[in-house]
Amino acid sequence: MSFPSTAAQLVTLAAEGGEHGGNHESLNPYVTGGAALLILLLLLWITTRFNRDR
């Protein structure tokens, strides 16, 4: 497989993927971000509970 044919295949693949947007329809970015924030805050709370010696 040569470099020009590989580049042509990648260009074709990138052109086909542009119409989909890359996100799944069931993924809401606000719900995903909120859940990530909640998990990080929970981990922070757990960390501070175990670090009472300071």
C-alpha distance matrix in Angstrom:
0.0 3.8 6.8 8.6 6.8 6.8 10.2 11.3 10.7 12.7 15.3 15.8 16.3 18.7 20.6 21.2 22.5 25.0 27.5 27.9 28.8 27.4 30.8 32.2 35.3 37.6 36.9 39.6 38.9 42.6 43.1 40.0 41.3 44.8 43.9 41.9 45.0 47.3 45.4 45.3 49.0 49.8 48.0 49.9 53.1 52.5 51.7 54.9 57.0 55.9 56.5 60.3 61.4 60.9
3.8 0.0 3.8 5.7 5.5 6.2 8.7 10.1 10.9 12.5 14.5 15.7 16.7 18.5 20.3 21.6 22.9 24.9 27.7 28.5 29.1 28.0 31.6 33.3 36.4 38.8 37.9 40.4 39.4 43.1 43.8 40.8 41.7 45.4 44.8 42.7 45.5 48.1 46.3 45.9 49.6 50.6 48.8 50.4 53.8 53.4 52.4 55.5 57.7 56.7 57.1 60.9 61.9 61.2
6.8 3.8 0.0 3.9 5.6 5.1 6.1 8.6 9.9 10.5 12.2 14.3 15.3 16.3 18.3 20.1 21.1 22.7 25.8 26.7 26.9 26.0 29.6 31.8 34.8 37.3 36.1 38.3 37.1 40.7 41.7 38.7 39.4 43.1 42.6 40.4 43.1 45.8 44.2 43.7 47.3 48.5 46.7 48.2 51.6 51.4 50.3 53.2 55.7 54.8 55.0 58.7 59.7 58.9
8.6 5.7 3.9 0.0 3.8 5.4 5.0 6.1 8.7 9.9 10.5 12.3 14.2 15.3 16.5 18.6 20.1 21.4 24.3 25.7 26.1 25.7 29.5 31.6 34.4 37.2 36.2 38.3 37.2 40.9 42.0 39.3 40.0 43.7 43.5 41.5 44.1 47.0 45.6 45.1 48.6 50.0 48.5 49.9 53.3 53.2 52.3 55.2 57.6 57.0 57.2 60.9 62.0 61.1
6.8 5.5 5.6 3.8 0.0 3.8 5.4 5.0 6.2 8.7 9.9 10.6 12.4 14.3 15.4 16.8 18.6 20.4 23.0 24.2 25.1 24.5 28.2 30.0 32.7 35.5 34.8 37.2 36.4 40.2 41.1 38.4 39.4 43.1 42.7 40.9 43.7 46.3 44.9 44.8 48.3 49.5 48.0 49.7 53.0 52.8 52.1 55.1 57.4 56.7 57.2 60.9 62.2 61.5
6.8 6.2 5.1 5.4 3.8 0.0 3.8 5.4 5.2 6.3 8.7 10.0 10.6 12.3 14.3 15.6 16.7 18.7 21.5 22.3 22.9 21.8 25.5 27.4 30.3 32.9 32.0 34.4 33.5 37.2 38.0 35.2 36.2 39.8 39.3 37.5 40.3 42.9 41.4 41.2 44.7 45.9 44.3 46.0 49.3 49.1 48.4 51.4 53.6 52.9 53.4 57.1 58.4 57.7
10.2 8.7 6.1 5.0 5.4 3.8 0.0 3.8 5.4 5.1 6.2 8.7 9.8 10.5 12.3 14.4 15.4 16.8 19.9 21.0 21.3 20.7 24.5 26.8 29.6 32.3 31.2 33.3 32.2 35.9 37.0 34.3 35.0 38.7 38.6 36.7 39.3 42.1 40.8 40.4 43.9 45.3 43.9 45.4 48.7 48.8 48.0 50.8 53.2 52.7 53.1 56.7 58.0 57.1
11.3 10.1 8.6 6.1 5.0 5.4 3.8 0.0 3.8 5.4 5.1 6.3 8.7 9.9 10.7 12.5 14.5 15.8 18.4 20.0 20.8 20.7 24.5 26.5 29.0 32.0 31.3 33.4 32.7 36.4 37.5 35.1 36.1 39.7 39.6 38.0 40.7 43.4 42.3 42.2 45.6 47.0 45.8 47.4 50.6 50.8 50.2 53.0 55.4 55.0 55.5 59.0 60.6 59.7
10.7 10.9 9.9 8.7 6.2 5.2 5.4 3.8 0.0 3.8 5.5 5.1 6.2 8.6 9.9 10.8 12.5 14.6 17.0 18.0 19.1 18.5 22.2 23.9 26.5 29.4 28.9 31.2 30.8 34.5 35.4 32.8 34.1 37.7 37.4 35.9 38.8 41.3 40.1 40.2 43.7 44.8 43.7 45.5 48.6 48.5 48.2 51.1 53.3 52.9 53.6 57.2 58.8 58.1
12.7 12.5 10.5 9.9 8.7 6.3 5.1 5.4 3.8 0.0 3.8 5.4 5.0 6.1 8.5 9.9 10.6 12.5 15.5 16.2 16.7 15.9 19.7 21.8 24.6 27.3 26.4 28.6 27.8 31.5 32.5 29.9 30.9 34.6 34.3 32.7 35.5 38.1 37.0 36.9 40.3 41.6 40.5 42.1 45.3 45.4 44.9 47.7 50.0 49.7 50.3 53.8 55.5 54.6
15.3 14.5 12.2 10.5 9.9 8.7 6.2 5.1 5.5 3.8 0.0 3.8 5.4 5.1 6.1 8.7 10.0 10.9 13.9 15.5 15.9 16.1 19.9 22.2 24.7 27.7 26.9 28.7 27.9 31.6 32.9 30.6 31.4 35.1 35.3 33.7 36.3 39.1 38.3 38.2 41.4 43.0 42.1 43.5 46.7 47.1 46.6 49.3 51.7 51.6 52.1 55.5 57.2 56.2
15.8 15.7 14.3 12.3 10.6 10.0 8.7 6.3 5.1 5.4 3.8 0.0 3.8 5.5 5.2 6.3 8.8 10.3 12.5 14.1 15.4 15.7 19.3 21.2 23.3 26.5 26.2 28.3 28.0 31.7 32.8 30.7 32.0 35.5 35.5 34.3 37.1 39.6 38.9 39.1 42.4 43.7 43.0 44.7 47.7 48.0 47.8 50.6 52.8 52.8 53.5 56.9 58.8 57.9
16.3 16.7 15.3 14.2 12.4 10.6 9.8 8.7 6.2 5.0 5.4 3.8 0.0 3.8 5.5 5.3 6.3 8.9 11.2 11.9 13.1 12.6 16.3 18.0 20.5 23.4 23.0 25.3 25.1 28.8 29.7 27.4 28.9 32.3 32.1 31.0 33.9 36.3 35.4 35.8 39.1 40.3 39.5 41.3 44.3 44.5 44.4 47.2 49.3 49.3 50.1 53.5 55.5 54.8
18.7 18.5 16.3 15.3 14.3 12.3 10.5 9.9 8.6 6.1 5.1 5.5 3.8 0.0 3.8 5.5 5.2 6.5 9.7 10.7 10.9 11.0 14.8 17.2 19.6 22.6 21.8 23.6 22.9 26.6 27.9 25.7 26.7 30.3 30.5 29.2 31.8 34.5 33.8 34.0 37.1 38.6 38.0 39.5 42.5 43.0 42.8 45.4 47.7 47.9 48.5 51.9 53.8 52.9
20.6 20.3 18.3 16.5 15.4 14.3 12.3 10.7 9.9 8.5 6.1 5.2 5.5 3.8 0.0 3.8 5.5 5.5 7.9 10.2 11.1 12.3 15.8 18.1 19.9 23.2 22.8 24.5 24.1 27.7 29.1 27.3 28.4 31.9 32.3 31.4 33.8 36.5 36.1 36.4 39.4 41.0 40.6 42.1 45.0 45.6 45.6 48.1 50.4 50.7 51.4 54.7 56.7 55.7
21.2 21.6 20.1 18.6 16.8 15.6 14.4 12.5 10.8 9.9 8.7 6.3 5.3 5.5 3.8 0.0 3.8 5.6 6.5 8.0 10.1 10.9 14.2 15.8 17.5 20.9 20.9 23.0 23.1 26.8 27.8 26.1 27.7 31.0 31.2 30.5 33.3 35.6 35.2 35.8 38.9 40.1 39.9 41.7 44.4 44.9 45.1 47.8 49.8 50.1 51.1 54.3 56.5 55.8
22.5 22.9 21.1 20.1 18.6 16.7 15.4 14.5 12.5 10.6 10.0 8.8 6.3 5.2 5.5 3.8 0.0 3.8 5.6 5.7 6.9 7.2 10.7 12.7 14.7 18.0 17.6 19.6 19.6 23.3 24.3 22.4 24.0 27.3 27.5 26.7 29.5 31.8 31.4 32.0 35.1 36.4 36.1 37.9 40.6 41.1 41.4 44.0 46.0 46.4 47.3 50.6 52.8 52.0
25.0 24.9 22.7 21.4 20.4 18.7 16.8 15.8 14.6 12.5 10.9 10.3 8.9 6.5 5.5 5.6 3.8 0.0 3.8 5.6 5.8 7.8 11.0 13.5 15.0 18.4 17.9 19.2 18.9 22.4 24.0 22.4 23.6 26.9 27.6 26.9 29.2 31.8 31.8 32.2 35.0 36.7 36.6 38.1 40.8 41.7 41.9 44.2 46.4 47.1 47.8 50.9 53.2 52.2
27.5 27.7 25.8 24.3 23.0 21.5 19.9 18.4 17.0 15.5 13.9 12.5 11.2 9.7 7.9 6.5 5.6 3.8 0.0 3.8 5.8 8.5 10.8 12.6 13.2 16.9 17.0 18.3 18.7 22.1 23.4 22.4 23.9 27.0 27.6 27.5 29.9 32.2 32.4 33.2 35.8 37.3 37.6 39.2 41.6 42.6 43.1 45.4 47.4 48.2 49.2 52.1 54.6 53.7
27.9 28.5 26.7 25.7 24.2 22.3 21.0 20.0 18.0 16.2 15.5 14.1 11.9 10.7 10.2 8.0 5.7 5.6 3.8 0.0 3.8 5.6 7.4 8.8 9.8 13.4 13.6 15.3 15.9 19.4 20.4 19.3 21.1 24.1 24.4 24.4 27.0 29.1 29.2 30.2 32.8 34.1 34.4 36.2 38.6 39.4 40.1 42.4 44.3 45.1 46.2 49.2 51.7 51.0
28.8 29.1 26.9 26.1 25.1 22.9 21.3 20.8 19.1 16.7 15.9 15.4 13.1 10.9 11.1 10.1 6.9 5.8 5.8 3.8 0.0 3.8 5.7 8.6 9.9 13.1 12.3 13.4 13.3 16.8 18.2 16.9 18.3 21.4 22.1 21.8 24.1 26.5 26.7 27.4 30.0 31.6 31.9 33.4 35.9 36.8 37.4 39.6 41.6 42.5 43.4 46.4 48.9 48.0
27.4 28.0 26.0 25.7 24.5 21.8 20.7 20.7 18.5 15.9 16.1 15.7 12.6 11.0 12.3 10.9 7.2 7.8 8.5 5.6 3.8 0.0 3.8 6.8 9.5 12.0 10.8 12.8 12.5 16.3 17.2 15.2 16.9 20.1 20.3 19.7 22.4 24.7 24.4 25.2 28.1 29.4 29.4 31.2 33.7 34.4 34.9 37.4 39.3 39.9 41.0 44.0 46.5 45.8
30.8 31.6 29.6 29.5 28.2 25.5 24.5 24.5 22.2 19.7 19.9 19.3 16.3 14.8 15.8 14.2 10.7 11.0 10.8 7.4 5.7 3.8 0.0 3.8 6.3 8.5 7.0 9.1 9.4 13.1 13.7 12.0 14.1 17.1 17.2 17.1 19.9 21.8 21.8 23.0 25.6 26.8 27.2 29.1 31.3 32.1 32.9 35.3 37.0 37.9 39.1 42.0 44.7 44.0
32.2 33.3 31.8 31.6 30.0 27.4 26.8 26.5 23.9 21.8 22.2 21.2 18.0 17.2 18.1 15.8 12.7 13.5 12.6 8.8 8.6 6.8 3.8 0.0 3.8 5.5 5.6 8.7 10.3 13.7 13.3 12.1 14.9 17.3 16.9 17.5 20.5 21.8 21.7 23.5 26.0 26.7 27.3 29.6 31.5 32.0 33.2 35.7 37.0 38.0 39.5 42.4 45.2 44.8
35.3 36.4 34.8 34.4 32.7 30.3 29.6 29.0 26.5 24.6 24.7 23.3 20.5 19.6 19.9 17.5 14.7 15.0 13.2 9.8 9.9 9.5 6.3 3.8 0.0 3.8 5.6 7.8 10.5 13.2 12.8 12.7 15.7 17.5 17.4 18.7 21.4 22.4 22.9 24.9 27.0 27.7 28.8 30.9 32.5 33.3 34.8 37.0 38.3 39.5 41.1 43.7 46.7 46.4
37.6 38.8 37.3 37.2 35.5 32.9 32.3 32.0 29.4 27.3 27.7 26.5 23.4 22.6 23.2 20.9 18.0 18.4 16.9 13.4 13.1 12.0 8.5 5.5 3.8 0.0 3.8 6.3 9.6 11.8 10.4 10.6 14.0 15.2 14.7 16.5 19.2 19.7 20.2 22.5 24.5 24.9 26.2 28.5 29.8 30.5 32.3 34.5 35.4 36.7 38.6 41.1 44.2 44.0
36.9 37.9 36.1 36.2 34.8 32.0 31.2 31.3 28.9 26.4 26.9 26.2 23.0 21.8 22.8 20.9 17.6 17.9 17.0 13.6 12.3 10.8 7.0 5.6 5.6 3.8 0.0 3.8 6.2 8.8 7.8 7.2 10.4 12.2 11.9 13.1 15.9 16.9 17.3 19.3 21.4 22.1 23.2 25.3 26.9 27.7 29.3 31.4 32.7 34.0 35.6 38.1 41.1 40.8
39.6 40.4 38.3 38.3 37.2 34.4 33.3 33.4 31.2 28.6 28.7 28.3 25.3 23.6 24.5 23.0 19.6 19.2 18.3 15.3 13.4 12.8 9.1 8.7 7.8 6.3 3.8 0.0 3.8 5.5 5.4 6.2 8.6 10.0 10.8 12.4 14.3 15.5 16.7 18.4 20.1 21.2 22.7 24.4 25.8 27.1 28.7 30.5 31.8 33.5 34.9 37.2 40.3 39.8
38.9 39.4 37.1 37.2 36.4 33.5 32.2 32.7 30.8 27.8 27.9 28.0 25.1 22.9 24.1 23.1 19.6 18.9 18.7 15.9 13.3 12.5 9.4 10.3 10.5 9.6 6.2 3.8 0.0 3.8 5.5 5.0 5.9 8.3 9.8 10.4 12.0 14.0 15.2 16.3 18.1 19.7 21.0 22.2 24.1 25.6 26.7 28.4 30.2 31.8 32.8 35.3 38.2 37.4
42.6 43.1 40.7 40.9 40.2 37.2 35.9 36.4 34.5 31.5 31.6 31.7 28.8 26.6 27.7 26.8 23.3 22.4 22.1 19.4 16.8 16.3 13.1 13.7 13.2 11.8 8.8 5.5 3.8 0.0 3.8 5.5 5.1 5.9 8.4 9.8 10.4 12.0 14.1 15.2 16.2 18.0 19.8 20.8 22.2 24.1 25.5 26.8 28.4 30.4 31.4 33.5 36.7 35.8
43.1 43.8 41.7 42.0 41.1 38.0 37.0 37.5 35.4 32.5 32.9 32.8 29.7 27.9 29.1 27.8 24.3 24.0 23.4 20.4 18.2 17.2 13.7 13.3 12.8 10.4 7.8 5.4 5.5 3.8 0.0 3.8 5.5 5.1 6.0 8.5 9.8 10.4 12.1 14.1 15.2 16.3 18.2 19.8 20.8 22.4 24.2 25.7 26.9 28.8 30.3 32.4 35.6 35.1
40.0 40.8 38.7 39.3 38.4 35.2 34.3 35.1 32.8 29.9 30.6 30.7 27.4 25.7 27.3 26.1 22.4 22.4 22.4 19.3 16.9 15.2 12.0 12.1 12.7 10.6 7.2 6.2 5.0 5.5 3.8 0.0 3.8 5.5 5.2 6.2 8.6 9.9 10.6 12.3 14.3 15.4 16.6 18.4 20.0 21.2 22.5 24.5 25.9 27.4 28.8 31.2 34.3 33.8
41.3 41.7 39.4 40.0 39.4 36.2 35.0 36.1 34.1 30.9 31.4 32.0 28.9 26.7 28.4 27.7 24.0 23.6 23.9 21.1 18.3 16.9 14.1 14.9 15.7 14.0 10.4 8.6 5.9 5.1 5.5 3.8 0.0 3.8 5.4 5.1 6.1 8.6 9.9 10.5 12.2 14.1 15.3 16.4 18.2 19.9 21.0 22.5 24.4 26.0 27.0 29.4 32.3 31.5
44.8 45.4 43.1 43.7 43.1 39.8 38.7 39.7 37.7 34.6 35.1 35.5 32.3 30.3 31.9 31.0 27.3 26.9 27.0 24.1 21.4 20.1 17.1 17.3 17.5 15.2 12.2 10.0 8.3 5.9 5.1 5.5 3.8 0.0 3.8 5.4 5.1 6.1 8.6 9.9 10.5 12.2 14.2 15.2 16.4 18.3 19.8 21.1 22.5 24.6 25.8 27.8 31.0 30.3
43.9 44.8 42.6 43.5 42.7 39.3 38.6 39.6 37.4 34.3 35.3 35.5 32.1 30.5 32.3 31.2 27.5 27.6 27.6 24.4 22.1 20.3 17.2 16.9 17.4 14.7 11.9 10.8 9.8 8.4 6.0 5.2 5.4 3.8 0.0 3.8 5.4 5.0 6.1 8.6 9.9 10.5 12.3 14.2 15.2 16.5 18.3 20.0 21.1 22.9 24.5 26.7 29.9 29.6
41.9 42.7 40.4 41.5 40.9 37.5 36.7 38.0 35.9 32.7 33.7 34.3 31.0 29.2 31.4 30.5 26.7 26.9 27.5 24.4 21.8 19.7 17.1 17.5 18.7 16.5 13.1 12.4 10.4 9.8 8.5 6.2 5.1 5.4 3.8 0.0 3.8 5.4 5.1 6.2 8.6 9.8 10.6 12.3 14.2 15.3 16.4 18.4 20.1 21.4 22.6 25.2 28.1 27.7
45.0 45.5 43.1 44.1 43.7 40.3 39.3 40.7 38.8 35.5 36.3 37.1 33.9 31.8 33.8 33.3 29.5 29.2 29.9 27.0 24.1 22.4 19.9 20.5 21.4 19.2 15.9 14.3 12.0 10.4 9.8 8.6 6.1 5.1 5.4 3.8 0.0 3.8 5.5 5.1 6.1 8.5 9.9 10.4 12.2 14.2 15.2 16.5 18.4 20.2 21.1 23.3 26.3 25.5
47.3 48.1 45.8 47.0 46.3 42.9 42.1 43.4 41.3 38.1 39.1 39.6 36.3 34.5 36.5 35.6 31.8 31.8 32.2 29.1 26.5 24.7 21.8 21.8 22.4 19.7 16.9 15.5 14.0 12.0 10.4 9.9 8.6 6.1 5.0 5.4 3.8 0.0 3.8 5.5 5.1 6.1 8.6 9.8 10.5 12.3 14.2 15.4 16.5 18.7 20.1 22.0 25.3 25.0
45.4 46.3 44.2 45.6 44.9 41.4 40.8 42.3 40.1 37.0 38.3 38.9 35.4 33.8 36.1 35.2 31.4 31.8 32.4 29.2 26.7 24.4 21.8 21.7 22.9 20.2 17.3 16.7 15.2 14.1 12.1 10.6 9.9 8.6 6.1 5.1 5.5 3.8 0.0 3.8 5.5 5.0 6.2 8.6 9.8 10.5 12.2 14.3 15.4 16.8 18.5 20.9 24.0 24.0
45.3 45.9 43.7 45.1 44.8 41.2 40.4 42.2 40.2 36.9 38.2 39.1 35.8 34.0 36.4 35.8 32.0 32.2 33.2 30.2 27.4 25.2 23.0 23.5 24.9 22.5 19.3 18.4 16.3 15.2 14.1 12.3 10.5 9.9 8.6 6.2 5.1 5.5 3.8 0.0 3.8 5.4 5.1 6.1 8.6 9.8 10.4 12.3 14.3 15.6 16.5 19.1 22.0 21.5
49.0 49.6 47.3 48.6 48.3 44.7 43.9 45.6 43.7 40.3 41.4 42.4 39.1 37.1 39.4 38.9 35.1 35.0 35.8 32.8 30.0 28.1 25.6 26.0 27.0 24.5 21.4 20.1 18.1 16.2 15.2 14.3 12.2 10.5 9.9 8.6 6.1 5.1 5.5 3.8 0.0 3.8 5.4 4.9 6.1 8.6 9.7 10.6 12.3 14.5 15.3 17.3 20.5 19.9
49.8 50.6 48.5 50.0 49.5 45.9 45.3 47.0 44.8 41.6 43.0 43.7 40.3 38.6 41.0 40.1 36.4 36.7 37.3 34.1 31.6 29.4 26.8 26.7 27.7 24.9 22.1 21.2 19.7 18.0 16.3 15.4 14.1 12.2 10.5 9.8 8.5 6.1 5.0 5.4 3.8 0.0 3.8 5.4 5.1 6.2 8.6 10.0 10.6 12.6 14.4 16.3 19.7 19.8
48.0 48.8 46.7 48.5 48.0 44.3 43.9 45.8 43.7 40.5 42.1 43.0 39.5 38.0 40.6 39.9 36.1 36.6 37.6 34.4 31.9 29.4 27.2 27.3 28.8 26.2 23.2 22.7 21.0 19.8 18.2 16.6 15.3 14.2 12.3 10.6 9.9 8.6 6.2 5.1 5.4 3.8 0.0 3.8 5.4 5.1 6.1 8.6 9.9 10.8 12.4 15.1 18.0 18.2
49.9 50.4 48.2 49.9 49.7 46.0 45.4 47.4 45.5 42.1 43.5 44.7 41.3 39.5 42.1 41.7 37.9 38.1 39.2 36.2 33.4 31.2 29.1 29.6 30.9 28.5 25.3 24.4 22.2 20.8 19.8 18.4 16.4 15.2 14.2 12.3 10.4 9.8 8.6 6.1 4.9 5.4 3.8 0.0 3.8 5.5 5.1 6.2 8.7 10.2 10.7 13.1 16.0 15.5
53.1 53.8 51.6 53.3 53.0 49.3 48.7 50.6 48.6 45.3 46.7 47.7 44.3 42.5 45.0 44.4 40.6 40.8 41.6 38.6 35.9 33.7 31.3 31.5 32.5 29.8 26.9 25.8 24.1 22.2 20.8 20.0 18.2 16.4 15.2 14.2 12.2 10.5 9.8 8.6 6.1 5.1 5.4 3.8 0.0 3.8 5.4 5.2 6.3 8.9 10.0 11.6 15.0 15.0
52.5 53.4 51.4 53.2 52.8 49.1 48.8 50.8 48.5 45.4 47.1 48.0 44.5 43.0 45.6 44.9 41.1 41.7 42.6 39.4 36.8 34.4 32.1 32.0 33.3 30.5 27.7 27.1 25.6 24.1 22.4 21.2 19.9 18.3 16.5 15.3 14.2 12.3 10.5 9.8 8.6 6.2 5.1 5.5 3.8 0.0 3.8 5.5 5.2 6.5 8.8 10.9 14.1 15.0
51.7 52.4 50.3 52.3 52.1 48.4 48.0 50.2 48.2 44.9 46.6 47.8 44.4 42.8 45.6 45.1 41.4 41.9 43.1 40.1 37.4 34.9 32.9 33.2 34.8 32.3 29.3 28.7 26.7 25.5 24.2 22.5 21.0 19.8 18.3 16.4 15.2 14.2 12.2 10.4 9.7 8.6 6.1 5.1 5.4 3.8 0.0 3.8 5.5 5.4 6.3 9.3 12.0 12.4
54.9 55.5 53.2 55.2 55.1 51.4 50.8 53.0 51.1 47.7 49.3 50.6 47.2 45.4 48.1 47.8 44.0 44.2 45.4 42.4 39.6 37.4 35.3 35.7 37.0 34.5 31.4 30.5 28.4 26.8 25.7 24.5 22.5 21.1 20.0 18.4 16.5 15.4 14.3 12.3 10.6 10.0 8.6 6.2 5.2 5.5 3.8 0.0 3.8 5.5 5.1 6.9 10.0 9.9
57.0 57.7 55.7 57.6 57.4 53.6 53.2 55.4 53.3 50.0 51.7 52.8 49.3 47.7 50.4 49.8 46.0 46.4 47.4 44.3 41.6 39.3 37.0 37.0 38.3 35.4 32.7 31.8 30.2 28.4 26.9 25.9 24.4 22.5 21.1 20.1 18.4 16.5 15.4 14.3 12.3 10.6 9.9 8.7 6.3 5.2 5.5 3.8 0.0 3.8 5.5 6.1 9.7 10.9
55.9 56.7 54.8 57.0 56.7 52.9 52.7 55.0 52.9 49.7 51.6 52.8 49.3 47.9 50.7 50.1 46.4 47.1 48.2 45.1 42.5 39.9 37.9 38.0 39.5 36.7 34.0 33.5 31.8 30.4 28.8 27.4 26.0 24.6 22.9 21.4 20.2 18.7 16.8 15.6 14.5 12.6 10.8 10.2 8.9 6.5 5.4 5.5 3.8 0.0 3.8 5.8 8.4 10.4
56.5 57.1 55.0 57.2 57.2 53.4 53.1 55.5 53.6 50.3 52.1 53.5 50.1 48.5 51.4 51.1 47.3 47.8 49.2 46.2 43.4 41.0 39.1 39.5 41.1 38.6 35.6 34.9 32.8 31.4 30.3 28.8 27.0 25.8 24.5 22.6 21.1 20.1 18.5 16.5 15.3 14.4 12.4 10.7 10.0 8.8 6.3 5.1 5.5 3.8 0.0 3.8 5.7 6.8
60.3 60.9 58.7 60.9 60.9 57.1 56.7 59.0 57.2 53.8 55.5 56.9 53.5 51.9 54.7 54.3 50.6 50.9 52.1 49.2 46.4 44.0 42.0 42.4 43.7 41.1 38.1 37.2 35.3 33.5 32.4 31.2 29.4 27.8 26.7 25.2 23.3 22.0 20.9 19.1 17.3 16.3 15.1 13.1 11.6 10.9 9.3 6.9 6.1 5.8 3.8 0.0 3.8 5.6
61.4 61.9 59.7 62.0 62.2 58.4 58.0 60.6 58.8 55.5 57.2 58.8 55.5 53.8 56.7 56.5 52.8 53.2 54.6 51.7 48.9 46.5 44.7 45.2 46.7 44.2 41.1 40.3 38.2 36.7 35.6 34.3 32.3 31.0 29.9 28.1 26.3 25.3 24.0 22.0 20.5 19.7 18.0 16.0 15.0 14.1 12.0 10.0 9.7 8.4 5.7 3.8 0.0 3.8
60.9 61.2 58.9 61.1 61.5 57.7 57.1 59.7 58.1 54.6 56.2 57.9 54.8 52.9 55.7 55.8 52.0 52.2 53.7 51.0 48.0 45.8 44.0 44.8 46.4 44.0 40.8 39.8 37.4 35.8 35.1 33.8 31.5 30.3 29.6 27.7 25.5 25.0 24.0 21.5 19.9 19.8 18.2 15.5 15.0 15.0 12.4 9.9 10.9 10.4 6.8 5.6 3.8 0.0
